[in-house]
């Protein structure tokens, strides 16, 4: 790149990432030389020659952290760049500014959406900023725009530098997915222990049943969460939603949880057979049955009294006492 001038050398050492993330960018460790940037622009690695190196994100997700090395000055910003044609890219995302404290590995947290196939790059802030670079690396290619490529604009790169690799990478956390909830029903009063199966659930920040947060939850593994269902105001079906740093699970039939209840129906005046059927349909059960007419067959009399009264909301399978007469 014509806007980079040579400085001193250093080694960029690797740092640990969570198990659920995928690292995109320059592989580590690698020897980099801090270079002075003779201007303000956007640059990124368009090709990486090292086996297994990911130059683009293989998944949809969120960049949760990014790193530079051999950097000074700034602040720098992480960029998300989307292919739009031969050596043409669109700026689709920019992180908050971050200033390195030294020439070593510097890591910065972010929450920047990224799509499969997107590249990562950086913007510097002023002439004289520095970032680590490797020269004369067969198969490497760096591209740049001077001045920076704005978000929302598509443009071919202004500069191309074969054999150059920039000291930049980022961790992409996949969007979480939910496969099932078990059991998928429980009392509207809450307190049902629910096992949530999915993928990329590590680092979950919240679990909700509809619009209500779970009473509590525990991330058992990257594929399982145990949650306590919160109370609901009424029976009905809600979506169970898990949120991580990468985003929120999509909703669908697999995540539905049914809140059950006994909504006591009016059965006074009904025969015992019809009363029992209506109780079952309402989530209730028939409790103790007594008759006030001695010697009369229960099938020929009707309900004259019920307890609880009609309209009461009770736990599912609540027993309703009936008096026949």
KOLBA-621794 format. One line per 8 residues: number of its first residue (from 0); their letters; for each residue x, y, z of N, C-alpha, C. Coordinates in steps of 0.02 Angstrom, whole numbers, plus 50000, padded with zeros to 5 digits. Layout:
N
NUM	a	X:Y:Z:X:Y:Z:X:Y:Z ~ ...
***
This chain:
325
0	xxxxxxxx	50042:49941:50000:50000:50000:50000:50044:50062:50000 ~ 50029:50109:49958:50071:50169:49953:50066:50214:50014 ~ 50013:50206:50054:50005:50252:50111:50035:50224:50176 ~ 50076:50169:50172:50107:50138:50230:50183:50145:50226 ~ 50215:50166:50280:50288:50171:50285:50313:50125:50341 ~ 50373:50095:50331:50399:50045:50377:50420:50074:50444 ~ 50407:50035:50499:50432:50051:50565:50465:49988:50594 ~ 50460:49974:50661:50494:49918:50692:50452:49854:50691
8	xxxxxxxx	50481:49796:50712:50446:49732:50709:50424:49708:50777 ~ 50371:49666:50778:50349:49633:50839:50313:49570:50822 ~ 50294:49530:50873:50257:49469:50863:50188:49477:50894 ~ 50138:49458:50856:50068:49460:50880:50052:49391:50909 ~ 50039:49387:50975:50024:49323:51007:49949:49312:51008 ~ 49927:49248:51007:49855:49234:51006:49823:49245:51074 ~ 49759:49259:51074:49720:49263:51135:49662:49215:51129 ~ 49636:49194:51187:49583:49144:51188:49516:49174:51168
16	xxxxxxxx	49474:49134:51135:49406:49154:51118:49359:49102:51145 ~ 49296:49121:51156:49248:49074:51182:49235:49020:51130 ~ 49212:48962:51154:49204:48903:51111:49154:48915:51056 ~ 49107:48960:51066:49053:48969:51017:49072:49016:50961 ~ 49132:49046:50963:49149:49096:50913:49193:49067:50858 ~ 49193:49103:50801:49236:49087:50744:49281:49147:50731 ~ 49346:49136:50726:49392:49191:50715:49403:49202:50640 ~ 49393:49264:50619:49403:49284:50549:49460:49334:50547
24	xxxxxxxx	49506:49324:50499:49561:49372:50492:49628:49339:50496 ~ 49679:49379:50507:49748:49355:50507:49759:49302:50559 ~ 49788:49244:50540:49801:49191:50589:49859:49209:50635 ~ 49859:49178:50694:49909:49194:50744:49943:49130:50769 ~ 50007:49133:50794:50049:49193:50795:50077:49209:50726 ~ 50099:49270:50718:50127:49293:50655:50171:49354:50669 ~ 50224:49362:50631:50268:49419:50639:50241:49478:50600 ~ 50231:49533:50635:50206:49594:50603:50254:49652:50616
32	xxxxxxxx	50257:49699:50571:50297:49759:50580:50249:49819:50584 ~ 50254:49859:50636:50212:49919:50639:50228:49965:50580 ~ 50176:49987:50545:50185:50031:50488:50148:50097:50499 ~ 50179:50149:50477:50148:50214:50482:50102:50225:50422 ~ 50042:50248:50436:49993:50259:50383:49997:50331:50360 ~ 50013:50339:50295:50022:50407:50268:49956:50434:50241 ~ 49906:50435:50284:49841:50460:50265:49787:50427:50306 ~ 49725:50440:50288:49667:50412:50323:49628:50370:50273
40	xxxxxxxx	49615:50306:50290:49580:50263:50243:49550:50202:50275 ~ 49523:50159:50232:49496:50093:50252:49540:50040:50219 ~ 49560:49989:50257:49601:49935:50229:49577:49869:50257 ~ 49590:49815:50218:49571:49748:50242:49610:49695:50204 ~ 49611:49635:50233:49643:49577:50201:49593:49546:50152 ~ 49609:49549:50088:49566:49519:50037:49583:49447:50025 ~ 49647:49427:50038:49669:49357:50031:49716:49342:50089 ~ 49709:49282:50118:49754:49258:50170:49781:49191:50148
48	xxxxxxxx	49847:49182:50143:49874:49120:50115:49881:49063:50164 ~ 49877:49075:50229:49889:49023:50278:49832:48971:50276 ~ 49848:48906:50280:49797:48854:50280:49748:48863:50337 ~ 49684:48861:50322:49633:48867:50373:49614:48938:50391 ~ 49651:48987:50366:49635:49057:50382:49569:49077:50349 ~ 49527:49111:50386:49462:49133:50360:49466:49207:50343 ~ 49460:49223:50279:49463:49292:50258:49393:49324:50260 ~ 49341:49282:50257:49272:49307:50264:49237:49267:50318
56	xxxxxxxx	49183:49295:50344:49144:49258:50394:49108:49200:50361 ~ 49112:49140:50390:49077:49083:50361:49004:49079:50383 ~ 48984:49123:50429:48917:49118:50459:48886:49188:50468 ~ 48820:49188:50474:48786:49249:50498:48794:49252:50574 ~ 48808:49310:50599:48816:49317:50671:48832:49388:50690 ~ 48870:49395:50744:48889:49460:50770:48962:49459:50789 ~ 49000:49509:50768:49069:49516:50791:49066:49540:50863 ~ 49092:49501:50909:49088:49518:50980:49154:49547:51007
64	xxxxxxxx	49209:49537:50970:49273:49568:50989:49319:49569:50929 ~ 49366:49616:50928:49414:49620:50873:49481:49641:50900 ~ 49534:49627:50861:49602:49638:50884:49644:49670:50830 ~ 49690:49711:50853:49743:49736:50809:49809:49726:50846 ~ 49864:49730:50810:49930:49726:50840:49976:49773:50803 ~ 50029:49795:50838:50075:49843:50808:50042:49910:50794 ~ 49989:49924:50831:49950:49985:50818:49966:50040:50868 ~ 49963:50101:50844:49974:50159:50887:49934:50217:50857
72	xxxxxxxx	49916:50264:50900:49878:50321:50877:49804:50305:50878 ~ 49770:50320:50822:49699:50307:50819:49657:50366:50840 ~ 49594:50353:50859:49565:50287:50867:49553:50251:50801 ~ 49550:50183:50806:49534:50141:50749:49462:50117:50755 ~ 49433:50097:50698:49365:50070:50697:49365:50006:50655 ~ 49331:49956:50680:49321:49895:50641:49267:49908:50588 ~ 49278:49882:50528:49230:49890:50473:49206:49822:50449 ~ 49143:49820:50428:49115:49762:50395:49105:49781:50322
80	xxxxxxxx	49134:49741:50276:49135:49757:50205:49104:49699:50166 ~ 49054:49715:50125:49017:49663:50089:49033:49666:50014 ~ 49051:49609:49984:49066:49608:49912:49007:49633:49870 ~ 49022:49674:49820:48970:49701:49776:48991:49698:49703 ~ 49043:49659:49687:49069:49654:49619:49144:49644:49621 ~ 49176:49638:49562:49249:49628:49561:49286:49685:49596 ~ 49319:49668:49652:49356:49717:49693:49313:49777:49713 ~ 49247:49766:49713:49200:49819:49734:49165:49795:49798
88	xxxxxxxx	49161:49840:49847:49133:49821:49912:49088:49877:49937 ~ 49042:49857:49980:48997:49905:50013:49013:49906:50087 ~ 49019:49965:50115:49026:49971:50188:48959:49959:50221 ~ 48955:49909:50266:48891:49892:50296:48891:49896:50372 ~ 48947:49915:50402:48948:49920:50475:49013:49948:50501 ~ 49009:49987:50554:49068:50018:50584:49061:50015:50660 ~ 49115:49993:50693:49114:49989:50766:49126:50057:50797 ~ 49119:50060:50862:49138:50119:50900:49214:50127:50896
96	xxxxxxxx	49240:50187:50903:49312:50198:50899:49348:50166:50959 ~ 49409:50143:50947:49450:50112:50999:49522:50131:50989 ~ 49555:50149:51043:49625:50171:51039:49671:50121:51072 ~ 49721:50094:51037:49768:50047:51067:49811:50081:51119 ~ 49827:50044:51172:49869:50071:51225:49943:50057:51214 ~ 49959:50012:51168:50029:49994:51155:50034:49953:51092 ~ 50095:49933:51075:50107:49896:51013:50088:49822:51018 ~ 50073:49797:51079:50054:49727:51086:49985:49714:51059
104	xxxxxxxx	49961:49653:51071:49893:49635:51050:49844:49676:51090 ~ 49799:49709:51055:49747:49750:51086:49679:49722:51065 ~ 49637:49707:51114:49571:49677:51100:49516:49725:51122 ~ 49465:49731:51080:49411:49778:51093:49344:49742:51085 ~ 49298:49754:51131:49231:49725:51128:49188:49766:51080 ~ 49142:49731:51047:49094:49765:51003:49033:49720:50996 ~ 48984:49742:50959:48925:49702:50942:48903:49725:50872 ~ 48937:49697:50822:48929:49720:50753:48903:49663:50710
112	xxxxxxxx	48842:49668:50684:48814:49614:50642:48857:49601:50581 ~ 48861:49537:50562:48900:49518:50503:48864:49460:50469 ~ 48869:49458:50402:48838:49405:50363:48892:49359:50336 ~ 48872:49297:50321:48919:49251:50289:48943:49282:50223 ~ 49009:49281:50213:49039:49310:50153:49065:49380:50162 ~ 49050:49412:50219:49075:49479:50232:49149:49477:50252 ~ 49186:49530:50234:49255:49540:50255:49256:49587:50315 ~ 49313:49585:50352:49324:49634:50405:49383:49678:50385
120	xxxxxxxx	49379:49742:50403:49432:49789:50389:49438:49839:50446 ~ 49476:49892:50434:49483:49943:50486:49488:50011:50453 ~ 49468:50062:50491:49480:50132:50474:49530:50160:50524 ~ 49578:50199:50500:49619:50237:50547:49593:50308:50551 ~ 49622:50348:50594:49594:50414:50609:49634:50472:50580 ~ 49701:50464:50576:49742:50520:50554:49807:50496:50524 ~ 49839:50537:50486:49904:50522:50458:49954:50512:50515 ~ 49995:50461:50509:50043:50446:50563:50020:50390:50608
128	xxxxxxxx	49955:50369:50606:49934:50309:50642:49975:50250:50619 ~ 49982:50199:50662:50021:50139:50644:49980:50076:50656 ~ 49993:50025:50615:49963:49959:50625:50012:49907:50599 ~ 50008:49845:50627:50054:49792:50607:50040:49766:50537 ~ 50094:49753:50500:50089:49729:50431:50144:49678:50419 ~ 50129:49626:50378:50179:49580:50353:50188:49594:50279 ~ 50251:49598:50256:50265:49609:50185:50291:49546:50152 ~ 50288:49544:50086:50318:49490:50046:50293:49421:50066
136	xxxxxxxx	50228:49416:50080:50197:49352:50099:50159:49325:50038 ~ 50186:49274:50005:50155:49249:49944:50082:49230:49956 ~ 50038:49252:49913:49967:49235:49918:49926:49284:49958 ~ 49959:49331:49993:49922:49381:50032:49904:49439:49987 ~ 49848:49472:50003:49826:49531:49966:49787:49576:50011 ~ 49806:49639:50013:49770:49690:50051:49743:49742:50003 ~ 49683:49765:50017:49651:49818:49978:49636:49877:50022 ~ 49631:49937:49992:49620:49997:50032:49582:50049:49992
144	xxxxxxxx	49549:50093:50029:49516:50152:50002:49546:50214:50036 ~ 49561:50266:49997:49584:50329:50023:49541:50384:49992 ~ 49499:50419:50029:49484:50414:50100:49442:50352:50117 ~ 49421:50344:50180:49383:50285:50200:49319:50275:50159 ~ 49300:50212:50152:49237:50194:50118:49180:50203:50168 ~ 49133:50248:50155:49077:50258:50203:49029:50199:50202 ~ 48994:50188:50257:48940:50139:50258:48886:50159:50209 ~ 48859:50109:50174:48806:50122:50126:48830:50138:50056
152	xxxxxxxx	48896:50147:50047:48924:50164:49981:48963:50105:49953 ~ 48954:50091:49889:48991:50038:49854:49042:50070:49808 ~ 49104:50044:49811:49157:50073:49770:49214:50023:49761 ~ 49245:50021:49702:49305:49979:49695:49361:50005:49739 ~ 49405:49960:49761:49461:49981:49803:49507:50028:49765 ~ 49536:50077:49801:49581:50125:49770:49652:50097:49763 ~ 49672:50053:49810:49740:50027:49810:49740:49952:49822 ~ 49789:49919:49794:49798:49847:49801:49871:49833:49816
160	xxxxxxxx	49884:49789:49865:49953:49774:49884:49962:49698:49890 ~ 49991:49666:49839:50005:49594:49840:50060:49580:49891 ~ 50052:49524:49927:50102:49503:49976:50096:49537:50043 ~ 50045:49580:50052:50037:49617:50115:49980:49588:50156 ~ 49993:49577:50221:49942:49553:50267:49939:49600:50327 ~ 49879:49620:50347:49869:49668:50401:49853:49631:50466 ~ 49880:49655:50522:49871:49624:50588:49802:49641:50616 ~ 49752:49605:50592:49683:49618:50612:49645:49552:50611
168	xxxxxxxx	49608:49538:50664:49559:49484:50661:49501:49499:50708 ~ 49450:49457:50705:49389:49469:50744:49356:49403:50760 ~ 49319:49400:50815:49282:49341:50835:49208:49351:50818 ~ 49181:49305:50778:49111:49307:50759:49073:49254:50800 ~ 49023:49276:50835:48981:49229:50873:48918:49215:50831 ~ 48905:49150:50818:48846:49133:50777:48781:49154:50811 ~ 48731:49167:50771:48665:49181:50799:48640:49118:50833 ~ 48611:49124:50893:48586:49065:50927:48525:49036:50892
176	xxxxxxxx	48516:48970:50898:48457:48937:50870:48425:48894:50924 ~ 48360:48887:50920:48322:48848:50968:48287:48791:50932 ~ 48296:48729:50957:48268:48670:50924:48206:48643:50960 ~ 48204:48647:51026:48147:48619:51063:48146:48646:51134 ~ 48086:48642:51165:48079:48655:51236:48042:48596:51266 ~ 48065:48572:51324:48035:48513:51354:48034:48520:51431 ~ 47975:48513:51461:47910:48504:51429:47888:48567:51392 ~ 47841:48560:51347:47818:48618:51310:47753:48647:51337
184	xxxxxxxx	47736:48628:51399:47676:48654:51431:47685:48653:51506 ~ 47650:48698:51540:47653:48701:51612:47601:48748:51640 ~ 47596:48751:51705:47545:48793:51737:47557:48867:51725 ~ 47501:48904:51719:47507:48976:51711:47536:49009:51774 ~ 47539:48972:51828:47568:48998:51889:47645:48997:51887 ~ 47672:48968:51835:47744:48967:51828:47777:48912:51867 ~ 47844:48917:51873:47885:48871:51912:47895:48804:51878 ~ 47880:48799:51813:47895:48738:51775:47968:48740:51754
192	xxxxxxxx	48004:48686:51766:48073:48681:51744:48074:48658:51671 ~ 48103:48699:51628:48101:48687:51555:48172:48679:51529 ~ 48184:48626:51492:48249:48615:51459:48244:48641:51388 ~ 48289:48687:51371:48290:48719:51305:48349:48691:51266 ~ 48335:48660:51209:48388:48632:51167:48399:48676:51106 ~ 48461:48688:51088:48476:48730:51031:48549:48726:51013 ~ 48574:48779:50984:48645:48783:50967:48670:48854:50978 ~ 48734:48860:50993:48766:48924:51004:48731:48964:51059
200	xxxxxxxx	48717:48930:51114:48683:48962:51171:48731:48988:51223 ~ 48796:48975:51214:48846:48999:51261:48842:49075:51268 ~ 48846:49099:51329:48845:49172:51340:48775:49201:51336 ~ 48723:49159:51345:48655:49186:51344:48647:49240:51397 ~ 48618:49296:51376:48608:49352:51422:48536:49356:51448 ~ 48490:49324:51413:48421:49323:51437:48382:49266:51405 ~ 48331:49243:51442:48283:49194:51417:48214:49221:51435 ~ 48169:49222:51387:48102:49248:51400:48049:49201:51375
208	xxxxxxxx	47993:49202:51409:47933:49165:51389:47883:49217:51367 ~ 47876:49225:51300:47838:49281:51276:47875:49345:51294 ~ 47841:49393:51324:47871:49456:51343:47898:49456:51414 ~ 47894:49398:51448:47913:49395:51519:47978:49357:51528 ~ 48024:49385:51564:48089:49352:51577:48079:49289:51618 ~ 48119:49239:51604:48118:49178:51645:48133:49195:51717 ~ 48103:49158:51762:48117:49169:51834:48191:49162:51848 ~ 48222:49113:51815:48294:49103:51819:48314:49057:51761
216	xxxxxxxx	48378:49056:51744:48402:49009:51694:48475:48995:51705 ~ 48496:48935:51681:48565:48914:51685:48587:48888:51617 ~ 48644:48912:51593:48672:48887:51530:48711:48824:51546 ~ 48683:48766:51529:48715:48702:51544:48772:48687:51496 ~ 48763:48707:51433:48814:48695:51382:48797:48739:51322 ~ 48836:48733:51270:48823:48772:51210:48758:48751:51176 ~ 48732:48693:51195:48671:48667:51163:48612:48659:51210 ~ 48619:48681:51272:48564:48671:51319:48561:48725:51373
224	xxxxxxxx	48500:48747:51387:48486:48793:51442:48429:48764:51484 ~ 48435:48770:51549:48380:48752:51594:48350:48816:51622 ~ 48285:48824:51613:48252:48886:51634:48191:48870:51676 ~ 48173:48917:51720:48112:48912:51759:48061:48959:51729 ~ 48004:48931:51706:47953:48972:51674:47923:49021:51724 ~ 47914:49083:51704:47884:49133:51748:47808:49125:51749 ~ 47773:49155:51796:47700:49154:51795:47673:49191:51734 ~ 47612:49174:51713:47577:49209:51660:47510:49233:51688
232	xxxxxxxx	47483:49284:51657:47420:49311:51681:47360:49269:51659 ~ 47370:49228:51607:47316:49187:51580:47346:49130:51540 ~ 47308:49078:51528:47333:49024:51486:47342:49047:51414 ~ 47385:49012:51377:47398:49030:51308:47466:49005:51286 ~ 47482:49015:51223:47545:48991:51194:47592:49051:51183 ~ 47654:49044:51205:47705:49096:51196:47767:49065:51164 ~ 47809:49109:51136:47874:49087:51109:47927:49094:51163 ~ 47968:49043:51170:48027:49047:51214:48084:49076:51172
240	xxxxxxxx	48115:49128:51197:48166:49165:51159:48230:49169:51200 ~ 48286:49153:51168:48352:49157:51200:48392:49213:51166 ~ 48423:49255:51206:48465:49309:51179:48536:49299:51203 ~ 48583:49304:51155:48655:49302:51171:48685:49368:51146 ~ 48751:49374:51153:48784:49433:51127:48776:49438:51051 ~ 48766:49380:51018:48760:49380:50945:48691:49400:50921 ~ 48640:49391:50962:48573:49407:50940:48521:49364:50975 ~ 48463:49360:50944:48405:49327:50975:48381:49270:50930
248	xxxxxxxx	48358:49215:50960:48333:49159:50921:48270:49179:50883 ~ 48265:49151:50822:48204:49161:50783:48148:49122:50814 ~ 48086:49144:50805:48029:49110:50834:47997:49063:50783 ~ 47966:49010:50809:47934:48961:50767:47900:48908:50810 ~ 47874:48856:50778:47837:48805:50814:47879:48769:50866 ~ 47944:48762:50854:47987:48723:50899:47996:48755:50967 ~ 47988:48821:50971:48002:48855:51035:47939:48871:51075 ~ 47881:48847:51053:47819:48867:51086:47808:48830:51152
256	xxxxxxxx	47785:48869:51201:47770:48842:51267:47697:48861:51283 ~ 47659:48811:51304:47588:48822:51318:47575:48828:51392 ~ 47550:48886:51412:47529:48896:51482:47459:48866:51490 ~ 47452:48820:51536:47388:48787:51548:47357:48812:51613 ~ 47290:48806:51616:47254:48827:51676:47186:48792:51677 ~ 47155:48795:51733:47085:48774:51740:47044:48838:51745 ~ 47008:48853:51690:46962:48910:51691:46893:48879:51706 ~ 46871:48884:51768:46812:48847:51790:46751:48866:51748
264	xxxxxxxx	46722:48817:51713:46663:48832:51671:46598:48830:51712 ~ 46546:48857:51684:46480:48853:51715:46450:48785:51697 ~ 46438:48744:51748:46408:48678:51735:46342:48668:51772 ~ 46321:48718:51810:46256:48712:51844:46201:48706:51791 ~ 46157:48657:51801:46104:48643:51753:46122:48589:51703 ~ 46186:48568:51702:46207:48516:51656:46201:48447:51688 ~ 46193:48396:51646:46196:48329:51672:46268:48314:51693 ~ 46279:48263:51732:46346:48247:51755:46392:48232:51697
272	xxxxxxxx	46366:48196:51647:46407:48178:51589:46431:48240:51552 ~ 46385:48287:51540:46403:48348:51504:46447:48393:51547 ~ 46435:48393:51614:46477:48433:51658:46549:48408:51657 ~ 46559:48343:51658:46626:48315:51657:46662:48332:51591 ~ 46626:48328:51536:46655:48344:51471:46677:48417:51468 ~ 46634:48462:51493:46651:48533:51492:46710:48548:51538 ~ 46714:48514:51595:46770:48524:51640:46836:48504:51608 ~ 46836:48447:51573:46897:48424:51539:46920:48474:51486
280	xxxxxxxx	46873:48500:51447:46890:48548:51395:46917:48614:51423 ~ 46900:48628:51485:46921:48691:51517:46984:48682:51559 ~ 47015:48622:51556:47077:48610:51593:47066:48592:51665 ~ 47004:48574:51682:46987:48557:51752:46972:48482:51757 ~ 46963:48459:51817:46944:48390:51829:46882:48387:51873 ~ 46846:48332:51867:46787:48323:51910:46810:48300:51979 ~ 46788:48337:52029:46805:48320:52097:46751:48276:52129 ~ 46741:48285:52193:46691:48245:52229:46621:48262:52204
288	xxxxxxxx	46581:48210:52192:46513:48219:52168:46465:48193:52221 ~ 46418:48235:52242:46367:48213:52290:46299:48230:52261 ~ 46248:48195:52286:46180:48207:52263:46135:48222:52322 ~ 46088:48266:52311:46040:48285:52364:45975:48247:52358 ~ 45969:48204:52307:45908:48167:52295:45923:48093:52304 ~ 45907:48067:52362:45924:47997:52377:45887:47950:52330 ~ 45923:47900:52307:45892:47848:52266:45884:47867:52193 ~ 45904:47927:52174:45896:47949:52105:45961:47936:52067
296	xxxxxxxx	45956:47907:52009:46016:47893:51970:46050:47958:51950 ~ 46116:47959:51955:46154:48020:51940:46145:48042:51867 ~ 46133:47994:51824:46127:48010:51753:46064:48050:51738 ~ 46015:48048:51784:45952:48082:51770:45945:48149:51805 ~ 45994:48166:51846:45990:48230:51882:46040:48279:51853 ~ 46035:48340:51876:46079:48393:51850:46118:48426:51906 ~ 46171:48462:51886:46213:48497:51935:46174:48556:51961 ~ 46170:48561:52028:46136:48618:52059:46185:48664:52095
304	xxxxxxxx	46247:48639:52104:46297:48680:52138:46367:48657:52118 ~ 46413:48705:52112:46482:48687:52096:46530:48729:52139 ~ 46588:48701:52152:46640:48736:52190:46708:48715:52163 ~ 46749:48763:52139:46741:48836:52137:46685:48858:52089 ~ 46665:48921:52095:46614:48949:52052:46642:48960:51982 ~ 46596:48967:51934:46615:48978:51865:46655:49042:51857 ~ 46705:49040:51813:46746:49100:51798:46810:49104:51838 ~ 46819:49062:51887:46879:49064:51927:46938:49035:51887
312	xxxxxxxx	46997:49065:51897:47058:49041:51864:47099:49003:51915 ~ 47110:48940:51900:47146:48896:51946:47201:48858:51909 ~ 47243:48825:51948:47296:48784:51918:47266:48729:51875 ~ 47301:48708:51823:47274:48655:51780:47258:48592:51820 ~ 47205:48558:51800:47182:48496:51831:47152:48507:51901 ~ 47134:48569:51917:47100:48582:51980:47033:48543:51982 ~ 47020:48512:52038:46958:48474:52045:46900:48520:52064 ~ 46844:48511:52028:46784:48550:52041:46733:48504:52073
320	xxxxx	46711:48522:52133:46660:48483:52168:46591:48498:52140 ~ 46551:48445:52132:46485:48452:52103:46432:48425:52151 ~ 46376:48461:52153:46317:48437:52191:46260:48428:52142 ~ 46230:48368:52142:46175:48351:52097:46110:48354:52135 ~ 46057:48374:52100:45992:48376:52132:45936:48379:52081
***
